[in-house]
């Protein structure tokens, strides 16, 4: 059993359309917990040959697309119908008239969207787009109107957090945010790439002295000495909790050795185990996130993580 602290990192999408594909592949790696250095396909190839082929379009939401589209009719190779812009806001819900009633003074629309919207294109559902091989996508718009983000674009920001599985469920309730999480269905933690063990988030309420004694194998700490009864009671409860975590790991690994697959083992997966979660959203959604998750009534671990993100924001 391994114990780690909560951690937060911001993911910065690299410039250009290649940066979009790389952001998508990075999000997918969180789900599958694959090593970037062992990827045999380029990010673009991975999106096309793996994600789209299997209809796994959730990671595509993490590829942010910034477009600069002329307001006048685009005659070659086809006219641009401004009514189509409504589809670009399908996944982010912001009105396109955010800046100067939507149309900036230089005569362009500045659109922020994501690759999932682009690939769904003219179809009304993901399923319909997948069944038709995404043949009515809007990729041409991306190549025709790509623009690095400007002062007129609404920006999206992406953060990756390491927290207990139970708390990731709390953070995924924000419907205005794109989310993707380490998959207990695909990840078998009895394998070598996970060091054949479960990694737990250090319980926020267990004191450092107890954690250090447990990690370092200091058995004397768990023998009643001259400490007070109150102190001893705290040590016992903390020790029992850590022991239960080890028991949960033992049950998972035992069943894994009996041949159960990851999607079967997930039913034994403890809620205290570390999970990697990535969230991407516009500023208003992040402000709502801070309002909810930094609140004193939120789960204390969620508060710890949310405050880390807020400090970086």
QUIGI-V156153 format. One record per run of one state. SS is the DSSP state (helix for helix, strand for strand, loop for the rest). FROM is the first residue (numbers start at 0). TO is the last residue. If there is no record, write none. Layout:
SS:FROM:TO, SS:FROM:TO
//
This chain:
loop:0:0, strand:1:3, loop:4:5, strand:6:10, loop:11:14, helix:15:31, loop:32:34, helix:35:37, loop:38:41, helix:42:50, loop:51:56, helix:57:61, loop:62:62, strand:63:69, loop:70:80, helix:81:87, loop:88:101, strand:102:102, loop:103:106, strand:107:113, helix:114:119, loop:120:124, helix:125:130, loop:131:137, helix:138:144, strand:145:145, loop:146:154, strand:155:163, helix:164:170, loop:171:176, strand:177:180, loop:181:190, helix:191:193, loop:194:197, strand:198:200, loop:201:206, helix:207:214, loop:215:217, helix:218:221, loop:222:227, helix:228:256, loop:257:260, helix:261:267, loop:268:271, strand:272:281, helix:282:292, loop:293:298, helix:299:311, loop:312:312
//
